[in-house]
Amino acid sequence: MRRSKRDRQQLLLETIHDTPFITDEELADRFDVSIQTIRLDRLELSIPELRERIRSVAQASLEDEVRSLPPEEIIGDIIDLELDRSAISIFEVKREHVFRRNQIARGHHLFAQANSLAVAVIDDELALTAKADIRFTNQVMEGERVVAKARVSSVNPENGRTAVLVNSYVDNELVFSGEFEMYRSNQPEKG
Amino acid sequence: MRRSKRDRQQLLLETIHDTPFITDEELADRFDVSIQTIRLDRLELSIPELRERIRSVAQASLEDEVRSLPPEEIIGDIIDLELDRSAISIFEVKREHVFRRNQIARGHHLFAQANSLAVAVIDDELALTAKADIRFTNQVMEGERVVAKARVSSVNPENGRTAVLVNSYVDNELVFSGEFEMYRSNQPEKG
């Protein structure tokens, strides 16, 4: 039995409050209604769409500011950042990111998200990728959201090279992992 | 002393015939005239611009046709292809491919060129990247042309995984190298 509209809208408010990054598709599934119904509910309740919700959470919650590049050059939306420690971004796979033939996301977009996160986490105005060792562990399809998590694992005191591990997930399933070795400009002077 | 226009145009014809991928900038340098002069010379001589020259050489000379993806999904222009053996592509680094701050090409574009070449060289309708080990060995700047050369180094008879080495150059200087391990669909059945 379906809920009344009133009940549904109340639940919708609570659900989005608790899990702000839920998509309209997931909400429709959960409440057993059409996506169109969810959109109308959101309109009536003045809840912005997912993309806007991510933006506002991102702006409100970032502890640090990206130094190594302007935010608009980052592939994906950064939702968490502690410079030289860790960072998280979300990337929505759209039609332009997939092979037309099979709707599988193209590797270079997953790489771009992870690589720009590895750049963004560096606490320096210059950060460049020296090398990377990457794995594509599961296919990502159009419409899916990729959550990339970067962690700075070491900074070489000799040359300032910084190792960043990035793991990317769709619904908690690992789809990509990469070890990036980054150059930076503020490396310590050598003896 | 500058050459007469007639001499210059004769030399221009010969130069472009011998080195069809030379840019207007390089021609202007070589003949010590402005780029605008080179463009006017090309117009008078009905020599198409570099991009068109690459296209026509590419169309005329490809021994094989790409199977794994439609040509318009390849990053860069493929100018040579022997399926399951080798491939070459050219990618021009434009403003949208560089960090605005320092005009250095962003890693994911070099990766995209190399990765799509590794996909394109596979003689199969399905080719996906399993993993890659990559190095960025020199910075590439806006306006430079990257020549990527892919070579299939092995096909695993057990699982059909295909190893592709890609080296990318600017003016014969190595700027990127990658080892890609590719999935394909026509892998031999296991015993």
Interface residues (C-beta under 8 A of the other chain):
Chain A: L69 P70 E73 I75 F99 R100 R101 N102 I104 R106 G107 H108 F111 A112 N115 S116 E125 L126 L128 T129 A130 K131 A132 D133 I134 R135 F136 Q139
Chain B: L69 P70 E73 I75 F99 R100 R101 N102 I104 R106 G107 H108 F111 A112 N115 S116 E125 L126 L128 T129 A130 K131 A132 D133 I134 R135 F136 Q139
